[in-house]
Amino acid sequence: MDPLYDSLPPDTAMRVHLAARLLYETRENRRRVLAAMGIADEEALLGRIRCGEVAEHPAYEHYLAACILRDTHSSARQSMADALNEVNRP
């Protein structure tokens, strides 16, 4: 494991390491999903689907995937923050 985690208790280090990996994976995969549709964010994609600019299939699947990845990224970020806050409590 990265020396960055050496100062953390082993359980916390593992939680933070896994959350960091999940943050990276979800961010990069969300970026790829949106790039495949040529869109910057989920709302823009949904707007293009609604107005018929892009076909509903597979665009809606891309929209759902991007939303799930965004939400998972947010959860991983919160998990990492919680783990680090536990360690930094006085």
C-alpha positions as CSV (number, residue, x, y, z in Angstrom):
1,M,0.0,0.0,0.0
2,D,1.1,3.6,-0.6
3,P,3.3,5.1,2.1
4,L,0.6,7.9,2.3
5,Y,-1.4,5.5,4.5
6,D,1.4,4.6,6.9
7,S,0.2,7.0,9.6
8,L,-3.4,5.6,9.6
9,P,-4.6,2.6,11.5
10,P,-4.7,-0.5,9.2
11,D,-8.6,-0.6,9.0
12,T,-8.8,3.1,8.3
13,A,-6.0,2.9,5.7
14,M,-7.8,0.1,3.9
15,R,-11.1,2.1,3.9
16,V,-9.4,5.2,2.6
17,H,-7.5,3.2,0.0
18,L,-10.6,1.5,-1.3
19,A,-12.6,4.7,-1.3
20,A,-9.8,6.5,-3.2
21,R,-9.7,3.7,-5.8
22,L,-13.5,3.9,-6.2
23,L,-13.4,7.7,-6.5
24,Y,-10.9,7.4,-9.4
25,E,-12.8,4.6,-11.1
26,T,-16.2,6.2,-10.9
27,R,-14.9,9.6,-12.0
28,E,-13.1,8.1,-15.0
29,N,-16.0,5.8,-16.1
30,R,-18.5,8.6,-15.8
31,R,-16.3,10.8,-18.0
32,R,-16.1,8.0,-20.6
33,V,-19.9,7.4,-20.5
34,L,-20.6,11.1,-21.1
35,A,-17.9,11.5,-23.7
36,A,-19.4,8.6,-25.7
37,M,-22.5,10.7,-26.0
38,G,-20.6,13.9,-26.6
39,I,-22.1,15.5,-23.5
40,A,-20.7,17.3,-20.5
41,D,-23.2,16.2,-17.8
42,E,-26.3,14.1,-17.1
43,E,-28.8,16.9,-17.3
44,A,-27.6,17.9,-20.8
45,L,-27.9,14.4,-22.0
46,L,-31.4,14.1,-20.5
47,G,-32.4,17.4,-22.2
48,R,-31.2,16.0,-25.6
49,I,-33.1,12.8,-25.0
50,R,-36.3,14.8,-24.2
51,C,-36.1,17.0,-27.2
52,G,-35.4,14.1,-29.5
53,E,-31.9,15.2,-30.4
54,V,-30.5,11.8,-29.6
55,A,-32.2,8.4,-29.8
56,E,-33.7,7.2,-26.5
57,H,-31.8,4.0,-26.8
58,P,-29.0,3.7,-25.8
59,A,-28.8,7.4,-24.6
60,Y,-31.1,6.7,-21.6
61,E,-28.9,3.8,-20.5
62,H,-25.9,6.2,-20.7
63,Y,-27.8,8.7,-18.7
64,L,-28.6,6.2,-16.0
65,A,-25.1,4.9,-15.9
66,A,-23.7,8.4,-15.5
67,C,-26.2,9.1,-12.7
68,I,-25.3,5.9,-10.9
69,L,-21.6,6.6,-11.3
70,R,-22.1,10.2,-10.0
71,D,-24.0,9.0,-6.9
72,T,-21.5,6.2,-6.2
73,H,-18.7,8.8,-6.5
74,S,-20.5,11.0,-4.0
75,S,-20.9,8.0,-1.6
76,A,-17.3,7.0,-1.8
77,R,-16.2,10.6,-1.1
78,Q,-18.4,10.7,2.0
79,S,-17.0,7.3,3.1
80,M,-13.5,8.6,2.8
81,A,-14.4,11.8,4.7
82,D,-16.0,9.8,7.5
83,A,-13.0,7.5,7.8
84,L,-10.6,10.5,8.0
85,N,-12.8,12.4,10.4
86,E,-12.8,9.4,12.7
87,V,-9.0,9.4,12.8
88,N,-8.8,13.2,13.3
89,R,-11.2,13.4,16.2
90,P,-9.5,14.8,19.3
